[in-house]
Amino acid sequence: MKTFRLFFIAAGLFASASAQATVRISIDLSSQRLTATRGGETVVWKISSGRPGYETPTGHYSVMRMEADHHSDEYEQAPMPYAIFFSPRGLAIHGTFERGLGNPRSHGCVRLSISNAQKLYEWVEQQGATIDIVGGTRVAGRGSRDESAGAERAERRRAARRGQPIELEYPAYAPEQAFRFY
């Protein structure tokens, strides 16, 4: 009888620990905003997601791994501070020293200011997170639209204005590149 009581006490403690609220991260590619909620606290920050040809994928994700001081092997050791990896392709939410938050400019990662990335990293490190990415990438400031079609239309307009032939190049994806860092 005593064993059953200890089992139920242990099970109750485990259930309360696993019921601890996780951080909910919502990323809206259309508005280039990240909303993070922890308990009763909600923050909204500007981001920079993947530019045309390197779109950030939409979907529901969980945290795969975290590195506070990551440098990209793919892009000449570019700093990716407070990286929260969510994709097998090596995509992450991370801090950036670059300007231009609020506009798609990355190779697929979600960039934040360093201070916001640090705060988010600390929250996720303490409580875990779920990540939802929705919306389409804005093209030339005209709101959301289908990512690949919009990028192609924008490139055609730019080429036509320059009087140049239209050649669109998109990165090829091969299975051996599945774990590249962007």
Rosetta blueprint (number, residue, H / E / L):
1 M L
2 K H
3 T H
4 F H
5 R H
6 L H
7 F H
8 F H
9 I H
10 A H
11 A H
12 G H
13 L H
14 F H
15 A H
16 S H
17 A H
18 S H
19 A L
20 Q L
21 A L
22 T L
23 V E
24 R E
25 I E
26 S E
27 I E
28 D E
29 L L
30 S L
31 S L
32 Q L
33 R E
34 L E
35 T E
36 A E
37 T E
38 R E
39 G L
40 G L
41 E E
42 T E
43 V E
44 V E
45 W E
46 K E
47 I L
48 S E
49 S L
50 G E
51 R L
52 P L
53 G L
54 Y L
55 E L
56 T L
57 P L
58 T L
59 G E
60 H E
61 Y E
62 S E
63 V L
64 M L
65 R E
66 M E
67 E E
68 A E
69 D E
70 H E
71 H E
72 S L
73 D L
74 E L
75 Y L
76 E L
77 Q L
78 A L
79 P E
80 M E
81 P E
82 Y E
83 A E
84 I E
85 F E
86 F L
87 S L
88 P L
89 R L
90 G L
91 L L
92 A E
93 I E
94 H E
95 G E
96 T E
97 F L
98 E L
99 R L
100 G L
101 L L
102 G L
103 N L
104 P L
105 R L
106 S E
107 H L
108 G L
109 C L
110 V E
111 R E
112 L E
113 S E
114 I H
115 S H
116 N H
117 A H
118 Q H
119 K H
120 L H
121 Y H
122 E H
123 W H
124 V H
125 E H
126 Q H
127 Q H
128 G L
129 A E
130 T E
131 I E
132 D E
133 I E
134 V E
135 G L
136 G L
137 T L
138 R E
139 V L
140 A L
141 G L
142 R L
143 G L
144 S E
145 R L
146 D L
147 E H
148 S H
149 A H
150 G H
151 A H
152 E H
153 R H
154 A H
155 E H
156 R H
157 R H
158 R H
159 A H
160 A H
161 R H
162 R H
163 G L
164 Q L
165 P L
166 I L
167 E L
168 L L
169 E L
170 Y L
171 P L
172 A L
173 Y L
174 A L
175 P H
176 E H
177 Q H
178 A L
179 F L
180 R L
181 F L
182 Y L
